[in-house]
Amino acid sequence: MKPETLGFFEKVYEVARLIPSGRVTSYGAIAKYLGATKSARIVGYAMNNSSEKDVPAHRVVNRKGLLTGKHHFEGTNLMQQLLENEGVEVVDNQIQNFEVLFWDPSKEL
């Protein structure tokens, strides 16, 4: 990986670590906050590579509140289980009350 990609990943991890328990954000919201609006997919790649970095990647979902990254977690429903342990309701891979639980780093930080 290029050094600038690794630097961007670290910035993504810093933002993801600030997501409060019981709240969720999107790949695009993190990208926008970091000034890279069209880099939501790169944020997703960062989340996929975050398992050894103490990053709450389970709190990052797509812009519609879908658990699109769940296949990167060990176990069948680990992403959903982690969210539910924080009080987030998930039905058919969809965050319930997504608008209420959505944490926008551009407005919160």
DSSP file (Angstrom, degrees, kcal/mol; ACC not computed):
  #  RESIDUE AA STRUCTURE BP1 BP2  ACC     N-H-->O    O-->H-N    N-H-->O    O-->H-N    TCO  KAPPA ALPHA  PHI   PSI    X-CA   Y-CA   Z-CA
    1    1 A M              0   0    0      0, 0.0     5,-0.0     0, 0.0     0, 0.0   0.000 360.0 360.0 360.0 145.4    0.0    0.0    0.0
    2    2 A K    >>  -     0   0    0      1,-0.1     4,-2.0     4,-0.0     3,-0.6  -0.409 360.0-119.4 -70.5 147.3    1.2    3.5   -0.7
    3    3 A P  H 3> S+     0   0    0      0, 0.0     4,-2.3     0, 0.0     5,-0.2   0.865 114.4  55.2 -55.6 -37.9    2.3    5.6    2.3
    4    4 A E  H 3> S+     0   0    0      1,-0.2     4,-1.9     2,-0.2     5,-0.1   0.843 106.5  51.4 -67.5 -30.2   -0.5    8.2    1.5
    5    5 A T  H <> S+     0   0    0     -3,-0.6     4,-2.6     2,-0.2    -1,-0.2   0.921 109.4  49.5 -68.6 -43.3   -3.1    5.5    1.7
    6    6 A L  H  X S+     0   0    0     -4,-2.0     4,-2.1     1,-0.2    -2,-0.2   0.892 110.3  51.5 -62.2 -39.2   -1.8    4.3    5.0
    7    7 A G  H  X S+     0   0    0     -4,-2.3     4,-1.7     2,-0.2    -1,-0.2   0.901 110.3  48.4 -63.4 -41.4   -1.9    7.9    6.3
    8    8 A F  H  X S+     0   0    0     -4,-1.9     4,-2.4     2,-0.2    -2,-0.2   0.915 108.4  54.3 -65.2 -42.9   -5.5    8.2    5.2
    9    9 A F  H  X S+     0   0    0     -4,-2.6     4,-2.6     1,-0.2    -2,-0.2   0.919 106.5  51.9 -56.0 -44.7   -6.4    4.9    6.8
   10   10 A E  H  X S+     0   0    0     -4,-2.1     4,-2.1     1,-0.2    -1,-0.2   0.880 108.7  50.4 -62.0 -38.1   -5.0    6.2   10.1
   11   11 A K  H  X S+     0   0    0     -4,-1.7     4,-2.0     2,-0.2    -1,-0.2   0.905 109.6  51.4 -64.7 -40.8   -7.1    9.4    9.8
   12   12 A V  H  X S+     0   0    0     -4,-2.4     4,-2.8     1,-0.2    -2,-0.2   0.928 109.5  50.0 -59.9 -45.6  -10.2    7.2    9.2
   13   13 A Y  H  X S+     0   0    0     -4,-2.6     4,-2.2     1,-0.2    -2,-0.2   0.889 106.7  55.2 -62.4 -39.5   -9.3    5.1   12.3
   14   14 A E  H  < S+     0   0    0     -4,-2.1     4,-0.4     1,-0.2    -1,-0.2   0.921 112.2  43.0 -59.8 -44.2   -9.0    8.3   14.4
   15   15 A V  H >< S+     0   0    0     -4,-2.0     3,-1.6     1,-0.2     4,-0.4   0.932 111.9  53.3 -67.2 -45.7  -12.5    9.4   13.4
   16   16 A A  H >< S+     0   0    0     -4,-2.8     3,-1.3     1,-0.3    -2,-0.2   0.847 101.5  60.2 -60.3 -34.3  -14.0    5.9   13.8
   17   17 A R  T 3< S+     0   0    0     -4,-2.2    -1,-0.3     1,-0.2    -2,-0.2   0.698 100.3  57.8 -66.7 -17.0  -12.7    5.7   17.4
   18   18 A L  T <  S+     0   0    0     -3,-1.6    -1,-0.2    -4,-0.4    -2,-0.2   0.547  74.9 113.2 -90.4  -8.8  -14.7    8.8   18.2
   19   19 A I  S <  S-     0   0    0     -3,-1.3     3,-0.1    -4,-0.4     4,-0.1  -0.498  72.9-121.4 -66.0 121.8  -18.1    7.3   17.2
   20   20 A P    >   -     0   0    0      0, 0.0     3,-1.7     0, 0.0    -1,-0.1  -0.278  30.2 -93.3 -65.4 150.1  -20.0    7.0   20.5
   21   21 A S  T 3  S+     0   0    0      1,-0.3     3,-0.1     3,-0.0    62,-0.1  -0.364 114.3  26.3 -58.1 137.9  -21.3    3.6   21.6
   22   22 A G  T 3  S+     0   0    0      1,-0.3     2,-0.3    -3,-0.1    -1,-0.3   0.520 107.4  94.4  83.2   5.0  -24.8    3.0   20.4
   23   23 A R    <   -     0   0    0     -3,-1.7    -1,-0.3    -4,-0.1     2,-0.3  -0.841  55.5-158.1-123.3 162.4  -24.4    5.4   17.4
   24   24 A V  B     -a  102   0A   0     77,-2.0    79,-3.4    -2,-0.3     2,-0.3  -0.946   6.0-171.9-137.1 158.2  -23.4    4.7   13.8
   25   25 A T  E     -b   60   0B   0     34,-2.6    36,-2.8    -2,-0.3     2,-0.3  -0.832  23.3-110.4-137.5 179.5  -22.0    6.7   10.9
   26   26 A S  E  >  -b   61   0B   0     77,-0.3     4,-1.8    -2,-0.3    36,-0.2  -0.756  21.4-117.8-114.9 161.3  -21.4    6.0    7.2
   27   27 A Y  H  > S+     0   0    0     34,-1.3     4,-2.3    -2,-0.3     5,-0.1   0.915 117.6  51.3 -57.4 -43.9  -18.3    5.5    5.1
   28   28 A G  H  > S+     0   0    0      1,-0.2     4,-2.9     2,-0.2    -1,-0.2   0.853 104.6  55.0 -65.2 -37.3  -19.3    8.7    3.2
   29   29 A A  H  > S+     0   0    0      2,-0.2     4,-2.2     1,-0.2    -1,-0.2   0.891 110.4  46.3 -65.3 -38.8  -19.7   10.8    6.3
   30   30 A I  H  X S+     0   0    0     -4,-1.8     4,-1.9     2,-0.2    -2,-0.2   0.930 113.0  49.6 -67.3 -44.3  -16.2    9.9    7.4
   31   31 A A  H  <>S+     0   0    0     -4,-2.3     5,-2.8     1,-0.2    -2,-0.2   0.930 111.7  48.6 -59.6 -46.0  -14.8   10.6    3.9
   32   32 A K  H ><5S+     0   0    0     -4,-2.9     3,-1.8     5,-0.2     5,-0.2   0.920 109.2  52.5 -60.7 -44.9  -16.6   14.0    3.8
   33   33 A Y  H 3<5S+     0   0    0     -4,-2.2    -1,-0.2     1,-0.3    -2,-0.2   0.866 108.2  51.6 -59.0 -36.6  -15.3   14.9    7.2
   34   34 A L  T 3<5S-     0   0    0     -4,-1.9    -1,-0.3    -5,-0.1    -2,-0.2   0.373 120.6-109.2 -83.9   5.8  -11.7   14.2    6.1
   35   35 A G  T < 5S+     0   0    0     -3,-1.8    -3,-0.2    -4,-0.1    -2,-0.1   0.728  93.5 107.2  76.9  21.4  -12.1   16.4    3.0
   36   36 A A    > < +     0   0    0     -5,-2.8     3,-2.6    -6,-0.2    -4,-0.2  -0.492  39.4 170.0-128.6  60.4  -12.2   13.4    0.6
   37   37 A T  T 3  S+     0   0    0      1,-0.3     3,-0.4    -5,-0.2    -5,-0.2   0.759  75.7  48.7 -47.9 -37.7  -15.9   13.4   -0.3
   38   38 A K  T 3  S+     0   0    0      1,-0.2    -1,-0.3    -7,-0.1     3,-0.3   0.219  91.8  84.3 -91.0  16.8  -15.6   10.8   -3.1
   39   39 A S    <>  +     0   0    0     -3,-2.6     4,-2.0     1,-0.2     3,-0.2   0.028  43.0 120.3-109.4  26.7  -13.5    8.4   -1.0
   40   40 A A  H  > S+     0   0    0     -3,-0.4     4,-2.0     1,-0.2    -1,-0.2   0.886  77.5  54.1 -57.6 -38.6  -16.3    6.5    0.8
   41   41 A R  H  > S+     0   0    0     -3,-0.3     4,-2.1     1,-0.2    -1,-0.2   0.884 106.0  51.8 -64.4 -37.9  -15.0    3.2   -0.8
   42   42 A I  H  > S+     0   0    0     -3,-0.2     4,-2.3     2,-0.2    -1,-0.2   0.883 106.5  54.1 -65.8 -37.9  -11.5    3.9    0.5
   43   43 A V  H  X S+     0   0    0     -4,-2.0     4,-2.4     2,-0.2    -1,-0.2   0.908 107.3  52.2 -60.0 -40.7  -13.0    4.4    4.0
   44   44 A G  H  X S+     0   0    0     -4,-2.0     4,-2.3     2,-0.2    -2,-0.2   0.909 107.2  51.0 -60.8 -43.0  -14.6    1.0    3.5
   45   45 A Y  H  X S+     0   0    0     -4,-2.1     4,-1.2     1,-0.2    -1,-0.2   0.903 108.9  52.1 -61.0 -40.0  -11.2   -0.5    2.7
   46   46 A A  H >< S+     0   0    0     -4,-2.3     3,-0.6     1,-0.2    -2,-0.2   0.929 109.0  49.3 -61.4 -44.6   -9.8    1.0    5.8
   47   47 A M  H >< S+     0   0    0     -4,-2.4     3,-1.5     1,-0.2    -1,-0.2   0.891 106.7  56.2 -62.1 -38.7  -12.6   -0.5    7.9
   48   48 A N  H 3< S+     0   0    0     -4,-2.3     3,-0.3     1,-0.3    -1,-0.2   0.784 111.9  43.6 -62.7 -26.4  -11.9   -3.9    6.3
   49   49 A N  T << S+     0   0    0     -4,-1.2     3,-0.3    -3,-0.6    -1,-0.3   0.145  92.1  87.8-103.5  18.2   -8.3   -3.6    7.5
   50   50 A S    X > +     0   0    0     -3,-1.5     3,-2.3     1,-0.2     5,-0.6   0.419  48.2 106.0-100.0   2.1   -9.0   -2.4   11.0
   51   51 A S  T 3 5S+     0   0    0     -3,-0.3     3,-0.4     1,-0.3    -1,-0.2   0.778  87.3  40.6 -59.2 -29.1   -9.4   -5.6   12.9
   52   52 A E  T 3 5S+     0   0    0     -3,-0.3    -1,-0.3     1,-0.2    -2,-0.1   0.291 103.1  73.8 -97.7  10.4   -6.0   -5.3   14.7
   53   53 A K  T < 5S-     0   0    0     -3,-2.3    -1,-0.2     2,-0.1    -2,-0.2   0.280 101.7-113.7-112.0  10.1   -6.3   -1.6   15.3
   54   54 A D  T   5 +     0   0    0     -3,-0.4    -3,-0.1    -4,-0.2    -2,-0.1   0.948  64.7 149.6  55.2  52.1   -8.8   -1.3   18.1
   55   55 A V      < -     0   0    0     -5,-0.6     2,-2.4    -8,-0.1     3,-0.2  -0.962  54.0-130.9-117.7 130.7  -11.3    0.5   15.8
   56   56 A P    >   +     0   0    0      0, 0.0     3,-2.1     0, 0.0     4,-0.1  -0.388  42.6 160.8 -78.5  66.1  -15.1    0.1   16.3
   57   57 A A  G >   +     0   0    0     -2,-2.4     3,-1.8     1,-0.3    12,-0.1   0.722  61.6  74.5 -61.3 -22.4  -15.6   -0.7   12.6
   58   58 A H  G 3  S+     0   0    0      1,-0.3    -1,-0.3    -3,-0.2    25,-0.1   0.699  88.1  62.2 -64.5 -17.1  -19.0   -2.2   13.5
   59   59 A R  G <  S+     0   0    0     -3,-2.1   -34,-2.6   -35,-0.1     2,-0.6   0.389  87.4  84.7 -89.0   3.6  -20.3    1.3   13.9
   60   60 A V  E <   +b   25   0B   0     -3,-1.8     9,-0.3   -36,-0.2   -34,-0.2  -0.935  55.6 157.3-112.4 120.3  -19.6    2.2   10.3
   61   61 A V  E     -b   26   0B   0    -36,-2.8   -34,-1.3    -2,-0.6     6,-0.2  -0.662  44.0 -76.9-129.5-179.9  -22.3    1.3    7.8
   62   62 A N    >   -     0   0    0      4,-2.1     3,-2.2    -2,-0.2    -1,-0.2  -0.253  54.6 -91.5 -79.4 175.8  -23.4    2.4    4.3
   63   63 A R  T 3  S+     0   0    0      1,-0.3    -1,-0.1     2,-0.1   -37,-0.1   0.619 126.7  51.0 -66.0 -12.8  -25.4    5.6    3.7
   64   64 A K  T 3  S-     0   0    0      2,-0.1    -1,-0.3    34,-0.0    34,-0.1   0.396 121.0-103.7-102.0   0.6  -28.7    3.8    4.0
   65   65 A G  S <  S+     0   0    0     -3,-2.2    30,-2.8     1,-0.3     2,-0.3   0.674  71.2 146.7  86.4  17.9  -27.8    2.1    7.3
   66   66 A L  B     -C   94   0C   0     28,-0.2    -4,-2.1     1,-0.1     2,-2.1  -0.663  56.9-123.3 -89.4 144.6  -27.1   -1.3    5.9
   67   67 A L    >   +     0   0    0     26,-2.4     3,-1.2    -2,-0.3     4,-0.2  -0.474  49.8 155.5 -81.4  67.6  -24.4   -3.6    7.4
   68   68 A T  T 3   +     0   0    0     -2,-2.1     3,-0.4     1,-0.3    -1,-0.2   0.710  67.3  52.9 -72.4 -19.7  -22.5   -3.9    4.1
   69   69 A G  T >  S+     0   0    0     -9,-0.3     3,-2.1    -3,-0.2    -1,-0.3   0.316  74.1 108.7 -95.9   9.4  -19.2   -4.7    5.8
   70   70 A K  G X   +     0   0    0     -3,-1.2     3,-1.7     1,-0.3     9,-0.3   0.773  66.8  65.8 -62.0 -27.7  -20.5   -7.6    7.9
   71   71 A H  G 3  S+     0   0    0     -3,-0.4    -1,-0.3     1,-0.3    -2,-0.1   0.588  92.0  65.2 -72.4  -6.6  -18.7  -10.2    5.9
   72   72 A H  G <  S+     0   0    0     -3,-2.1     2,-0.3     2,-0.1    -1,-0.3   0.429  88.5  84.5 -91.3   0.3  -15.4   -8.8    7.2
   73   73 A F  S <  S-     0   0    0     -3,-1.7     5,-0.1    -4,-0.2     6,-0.1  -0.790  87.9-109.1-101.0 145.7  -16.2   -9.7   10.8
   74   74 A E  S    S+     0   0    0     -2,-0.3     4,-0.4     3,-0.1     5,-0.1  -0.377  84.5  27.6 -67.5 151.3  -15.5  -13.2   12.2
   75   75 A G  S    S-     0   0    0      1,-0.1     4,-0.2     2,-0.1     3,-0.1  -0.056  99.9 -76.3  82.5 170.4  -18.5  -15.3   12.8
   76   76 A T  S    S+     0   0    0      1,-0.2    -1,-0.1     2,-0.1     3,-0.1   0.933 120.6   6.6 -74.5 -48.3  -21.9  -15.2   11.2
   77   77 A N  S  > S+     0   0    0      1,-0.1     4,-2.8     2,-0.1     5,-0.2  -0.089  81.3 131.7-129.0  35.2  -23.5  -12.1   12.7
   78   78 A L  H  > S+     0   0    0     -4,-0.4     4,-2.8     1,-0.2     5,-0.2   0.897  74.8  52.0 -60.3 -42.8  -20.7  -10.5   14.8
   79   79 A M  H  > S+     0   0    0     -9,-0.3     4,-2.0     1,-0.2    -1,-0.2   0.941 113.9  44.1 -58.9 -46.9  -21.2   -7.0   13.4
   80   80 A Q  H  > S+     0   0    0      1,-0.2     4,-2.9     2,-0.2    -2,-0.2   0.908 112.7  52.0 -63.8 -42.4  -24.9   -7.1   14.2
   81   81 A Q  H  X S+     0   0    0     -4,-2.8     4,-2.2     1,-0.2    -2,-0.2   0.906 108.6  50.7 -62.3 -41.8  -24.2   -8.7   17.7
   82   82 A L  H  X S+     0   0    0     -4,-2.8     4,-0.6     2,-0.2    -1,-0.2   0.913 113.2  45.9 -62.6 -42.4  -21.7   -5.9   18.5
   83   83 A L  H ><>S+     0   0    0     -4,-2.0     5,-2.3    -5,-0.2     3,-1.2   0.929 111.9  50.4 -65.4 -45.0  -24.3   -3.2   17.5
   84   84 A E  H ><5S+     0   0    0     -4,-2.9     3,-1.7     1,-0.3    -1,-0.2   0.846 103.0  60.3 -63.6 -33.0  -27.1   -4.9   19.4
   85   85 A N  H 3<5S+     0   0    0     -4,-2.2    -1,-0.3     1,-0.3    -2,-0.2   0.742 105.3  50.5 -63.7 -21.9  -24.9   -5.1   22.5
   86   86 A E  T <<5S-     0   0    0     -3,-1.2    -1,-0.3    -4,-0.6    -2,-0.2   0.303 128.7 -98.9 -97.2   7.0  -24.8   -1.3   22.3
   87   87 A G  T < 5S+     0   0    0     -3,-1.7     2,-0.5     1,-0.3    -3,-0.2   0.564  77.2 140.2  89.8   9.2  -28.6   -1.1   22.1
   88   88 A V      < -     0   0    0     -5,-2.3     2,-0.4    -6,-0.1    -1,-0.3  -0.760  46.3-138.7 -88.5 126.1  -28.8   -0.6   18.3
   89   89 A E        -     0   0    0     -2,-0.5     7,-3.0     7,-0.3     2,-0.4  -0.718  20.4-172.5 -87.1 131.2  -31.7   -2.6   16.7
   90   90 A V  E     +D   95   0C   0     -2,-0.4     2,-0.4     5,-0.2     5,-0.2  -0.991   6.7 179.8-126.6 127.1  -30.9   -4.3   13.5
   91   91 A V  E >  S-D   94   0C   0      3,-2.4     3,-1.4    -2,-0.4    -2,-0.0  -0.992  75.0 -12.8-128.8 124.2  -33.5   -6.0   11.3
   92   92 A D  T 3  S-     0   0    0     -2,-0.4    -1,-0.1     1,-0.3     3,-0.1   0.911 128.7 -54.5  51.5  48.3  -32.5   -7.7    8.0
   93   93 A N  T 3  S+     0   0    0      1,-0.2   -26,-2.4   -27,-0.1     2,-0.5   0.635 114.8 120.2  63.9  17.0  -29.1   -6.1    8.1
   94   94 A Q  E <   -CD  66  91C   0     -3,-1.4    -3,-2.4   -28,-0.2     2,-0.3  -0.949  66.2-125.6-117.3 127.6  -30.7   -2.7    8.4
   95   95 A I  E >   - D   0  90C   0    -30,-2.8     3,-0.7    -2,-0.5     2,-0.3  -0.541  27.6-136.3 -66.3 128.5  -30.1   -0.3   11.3
   96   96 A Q  T 3  S+     0   0    0     -7,-3.0    -7,-0.3    -2,-0.3     5,-0.1  -0.674  86.7  15.5 -86.3 145.2  -33.5    0.7   12.7
   97   97 A N  T >> S+     0   0    0     -2,-0.3     4,-2.2     3,-0.1     3,-0.6   0.876  79.7 165.4  58.5  39.3  -34.0    4.4   13.6
   98   98 A F  H <>  +     0   0    0     -3,-0.7     4,-1.5     1,-0.3   -74,-0.2   0.873  68.3  54.2 -54.8 -43.0  -30.9    5.1   11.4
   99   99 A E  H 34 S+     0   0    0      1,-0.2    -1,-0.3     2,-0.2    -2,-0.1   0.861 111.6  45.5 -62.7 -35.2  -31.6    8.9   11.2
  100  100 A V  H <4 S+     0   0    0     -3,-0.6    -1,-0.2     1,-0.2    -2,-0.2   0.883 118.1  41.6 -73.9 -39.9  -31.8    9.1   15.0
  101  101 A L  H  < S+     0   0    0     -4,-2.2   -77,-2.0    -5,-0.1    -2,-0.2   0.582  86.3 118.6 -85.3 -10.9  -28.7    7.0   15.7
  102  102 A F  B  <  -a   24   0A   0     -4,-1.5     2,-0.6    -5,-0.2   -77,-0.2  -0.373  49.0-158.6 -65.7 129.2  -26.6    8.6   12.9
  103  103 A W        -     0   0    0    -79,-3.4   -77,-0.3    -2,-0.1     3,-0.1  -0.945   2.2-161.5-110.8 115.7  -23.5   10.3   14.1
  104  104 A D    >>  -     0   0    0     -2,-0.6     4,-2.1     1,-0.2     3,-1.4  -0.863   7.4-160.2-101.5 109.9  -22.1   12.9   11.7
  105  105 A P  H 3> S+     0   0    0      0, 0.0     4,-2.1     0, 0.0    -1,-0.2   0.807  90.7  62.6 -60.7 -27.8  -18.5   13.8   12.4
  106  106 A S  H 34 S+     0   0    0      1,-0.2   -76,-0.0     2,-0.2    -2,-0.0   0.782 115.2  31.8 -66.8 -25.8  -18.8   17.1   10.5
  107  107 A K  H <4 S+     0   0    0     -3,-1.4    -1,-0.2     2,-0.1    -4,-0.0   0.676 122.9  46.4-101.8 -22.5  -21.5   18.2   12.9
  108  108 A E  H  <        0   0    0     -4,-2.1    -2,-0.2     1,-0.1    -1,-0.1   0.719 360.0 360.0 -95.5 -23.9  -20.2   16.5   16.1
  109  109 A L     <        0   0    0     -4,-2.1    -3,-0.1    -5,-0.3    -1,-0.1   0.432 360.0 360.0-108.0 360.0  -16.5   17.3   16.0
